[in-house]
Amino acid sequence: MTNLEFPFECACGENYRMIHHAVHCRKCRNYTWAGRCTHVTDITTGQIVWGRVPTPEEDAEAQARWELESAAESAWLAMEEAKWEKSRLAEIARQALAADEYAEDILWGIQDSLMAS
């Protein structure tokens, strides 16, 4: 059974009312190897009304490209997380040192007030 209100299906399977909305589907960025909508199908007739279905070779190439990009992004993210953690630990150490210095200042102040009496 088809939904006649949303007759156009993009490459990731999302249904739309108009072809140009299906062509610019944002979900295809995440749900297709190509990272974009490759074709739109009219589900009432089953015919492709925009673009074309990628061949298995093109699909395999897009998947390999996606895996390389994903690995590079994961490596970059790991480096950024290491920098963030180093920065966070440095800030914690700086705050601990400031707290120690403040406590020492208070103790010196108490000692000075006792010596003045």
Number of C-alpha atoms within 10 A of each C-alpha: 5 8 11 11 10 16 18 28 26 27 24 21 16 15 22 19 14 14 19 12 15 25 21 14 20 15 17 21 14 11 14 18 21 20 15 19 24 19 18 29 23 20 19 14 9 12 11 16 15 18 14 13 15 14 9 9 9 13 15 14 14 17 16 13 14 16 13 12 12 12 12 12 12 12 12 12 12 12 12 12 12 12 12 12 12 12 12 12 12 12 12 12 12 12 12 12 12 12 12 12 12 12 12 12 12 12 12 12 12 12 11 11 10 9 8 7 5
